[in-house]
Structure formats: C-alpha cells, structure tokens
Amino acid sequence: MTVQVFLKTPLFRGKYGADRSAELTATIIELHGEAIARDGGLELNVSSLYDNKGRPIDAPFSQLFLPMGKIDYYVIVDA
C-alpha cells in the first residue's frame, strides 16, 4: 500500500550505516512510499521525505523500518 507517514518525533539526525559514512542532516517528519505492515511497525520503501516545514529532502536511504511508537499516524493513499 502507498502511504504518507507523519512521525511523532523527527528521525535521528546523525551518521548511520555500517561504516557510519552516511549522514542525515535534515529534520525529517513526513515520509512517503510503499509500506508493508510488519510486527511492530511499517517497512517502508521510501519515495520521498519532507522536513518540518514541508520541504522535500533528498532521501539518503531507500528502505526503512518505522516502529509504531515512532508513527503519529499514516494516510493510506492507495491500497
């Protein structure tokens, strides 16, 4: 299903990855993409990210697991 996800709190800003060479520098609060419901959250194939002012941010990753505790709500755009 295609979803628009709104987070309770922004994604962690900082370095990540196996060698910590990638870095998230923006305040991400909204994500769009194809989601699969998994135990405890959503597995999201990210198509776009937005900051706290609604500006698009280049997605530094293509796939993400969002725990339900992190999600405020999500809108199902296409089932």
Buried (B, 14 or more C-beta within 10 A) or exposed (E): EBBBBBBEEBBEEEEBEEEEEEEBEBBBBBBBBBBEEEEEBBBBEBEEBBBEEEEEBEBBEEEBEBEEEBBEEBEEEEE
